[in-house]
Amino acid sequence: MHSIRAKKLLRDGKCTVYRIPMAKRPNTIRSKLAILWMIATWHVFAGIIVMLVLVDGTTWVGFSSCIIFSLWSVIIRLFDRYCMGLATLSTSRPDNLDAIFILGRRNSCFILEGRRGDIAQWTGQGLETRSGRLAEFLTGIMRAGSLAVILFIFIVIPNGSTWDQLAFIGVNVLGQANVMLGQELAAKSCLAELELDNKSSMPTRTHVYGYLLRKFGNGHWVDEAQLLPATEVWKSWREAVTADQAADPKSLYEDCLNDRRELGSKSPNSK
């Protein structure tokens, strides 16, 4: 979902169809940019530490705060890497072809096609905590250590010099840049593994419904997914929009609505 949100694939009026290829595509975007950014990050961090050593007016507060904060960030990331892992998937008939769709806030839609196992891995494989005493021990160390580091920084930073505080702010800004760039690279990496099948504009939500029905058929999945309101007008429209593939979905809905109104006015109960 982060990749969909980061690349604004559910922006109003947008319908995008991606396909997961049978063979995984080589992806070097994330690895190359990540290595370059890592080298740049360590150079900036080294520059901050050199400044704390050489510039007059700095104290042990800035040096220790920046070192402890950065070192603990690396340690907690390594611990988290061990303690957390991908959840186990148990998808039935993983090699069968399937598709999922995600509706946006209004008139937008994201569609992903591929094998069931690949779709489940791309959309539903979360994280789970590794079992075992070592993982539990490391989890406790992370919680206690994070609390100790936060308390240490809150106590010493207000007593440091202006240069100390500026250096610590610089380290935090660098950390936030790492997070933002990491999320951007992760989004690009995920989408780079997919094949863009179609991209089209959707003027209204009715056009989105029509596109889905024409693409996947007017089957039981419509009721199971509760795609449409359970009214007679929408039932008539379902039949009409799948029977006439070329007509405008919104115009068909207006025709079905007018037909329903005429039937209502002619019925004996309307008098």
Steps between C-alpha positions, in 0.01 A plus 500: 500500500792734561607470136145579386481801731852627423449488123143638528351211306160565659483866411147608404422429136777244458474129422823299476541132416823319586599140438744286698724325244548124518877540524638757743656797329851608603476804724811710551337838564479467874837333556709752303329810638506358853876441484564851367279655766664292775844626396374858494333458840814375670701785348254756638503330840881497502495871417275569801731305732808680365324831559427401859868420554660801330256790551541704818193514720402134467499272804476133582120536496473537124765237424353235731140571401569468128713186542258323738192593299653384169658187643177396670307557176732254326480247784120512524472455124717187516299361792175577320631326189550182700182515708259579217437298187248456223180326605435152366248487216259211446334595172280236338574422132791747487570444129146588384454835331306757700459874549419749774364852482522786748254788477615850585314767688289599200548420132829311507607138491815287517501151346769236544500180295717191526525166673319463830819432693675807357199724567476379860871563547478847350189612688455291811834377630568696816759460772503270799727472804746216494440243772770404749665626816766697315240699309309572823823605671599733216151649495532584869846647442362721222223637720721564802786638291274737306357636824851550643623680187196731494542589868874562452438736206221688678726554801828601336398688181338797680827547691719495188628796303333642192743310278418177684130551443547593134710187444233280659230666287714431194523130589120483544442675165731245340300220661171640371650530152600134523143402588345704219745379237469142623123511457537650152750233395280226643201627300704517178644156565157341544353658189811418296416132548161549330396553139272793419206360302266796468452853625177689440297790639168455680264801496259352758466210743247347260774477235717312750219251566443461127869438434516229767185326376614504140845373595402224742140426398165529675551204733439409863813692600302826462264402782773342712711813478193721552617711210162656415202621704225238525234690303294415193660781301850364558386147419369619165816697441717193569332316218509797264865596554626147436274450198604825332877528527526824303235714671590757762435351849363825641258543210383141543433565867293808416301293249438226758396762755254660259355160404450415866324832561269442205412153626433645842270769363301245297455250783156494674658553840638836392149648471 
